[in-house]
Amino acid sequence: MFRSTTKTKHDQAVLIEANKYYSAGYTVTADHNVFYPQPSKIGDFIPDVYAKRVVLGTLVEIVLEVETFDSVLSDEANKQAIAFRFWVNQYPERRNFKQVVV
């Protein structure tokens, strides 16, 4: 089956970001690859990468979404960003929502 270059870039970026957090000691789930289990939904969306670890006795959670230049301005990307930012803002330990554009 043919995979577009955009999809391949996206999936490679998801794996790179997941590996970065894993190497930093986070427990990682990641969508779109076979190396990590799939993250749970946040609102109606599955994030590309969810990472968590305990730092100085506090659970730190990070949500990351990879977008391509083709998708970053889409309604779907906007809805995901709103849902993930809302989720992050509910608790102080949810440190960040990051959007990476490839």
N, C-alpha and C positions, 0 to 999 in steps of 0.2 A: 504494500500500500504506500502511495506517495505521501510524504509529509512536507508541508510547505516550509520554506526557510524561516518564516516568521514563527511558526509553531516550534521548530527546532531551537531557535534562539531563546524563545520563552522557556522551554523545558530545560535547556542548558543553564539558563540564568537561575531557575528555581533550584536546580541541583547545586550550583555554586553557592547560592545564598544559604541553603540548608546546611551544606558542608561547613560553611564559615561559622555558623552558630554551633554546630555540633563540635567543631574543633575548639570552640571557646567554652565548652563544658555544658552547653544547653541540652536538654532533652528536646528532640526535634521531630515534628511531623511535617510532611510536605506532600502537596498534591502534584500530579503529573509525572511521577517517576516511580521506579520500583525499589529504590533503596530505603525509603522511609515509609512508615504507615501514613495513611491519609488523615489529615486534620479533621476535627469535628466542625460542624457548621457554626458559624457566628451569624446570628440572624438567619437570613436565607442563603448565605454564601459560605463556601469553603475557601479559606485563605490558601494562598500558594505555600506559605511557610508559617508555622506556628512554633515558637521556641519558648522554653521556660527553664528556669533554674533558680535555686535559692542563693541569694547573695546577702550575707550578714544576717541570716535568719529570716529574710523576707523573700517571698516568691516573686520573681520578676517574669513577666510574660510579654512577648513581642509577637506582633502579627505583621507579616510582610506580603505584599502583593506585587507580582511582576507584571508589568504591562509592556506591550510593544508600541512603537510609534503609531501603528495602525489602530490600537485599541485604547490608548490612554485617554482619549477624549470621548469615548463612547458612553452612552447612557449606563451600560452595565458597569463599566469601570467607576463611574461616578457613584452609582448606587452602592457598590462594594465599599468604596472609600468612606461614604457616609456611615454605613453599617459598622465598619471596623473602627472608625474614629469614635462613634457612639460607645461601642464596646470598651475601647481603651479608656475613655473618660469616666467610666462607671467606678473604677477602683484605682487607687494610686499605684499599686504594684504593676498594673498594666502600663508599662513604661512607654510603649511606642507603637504606632502604626507607621510602617514605611512602605512607600511605593517606589519601586525601582523600574525605570524605563530602559528597555533594551532595543 
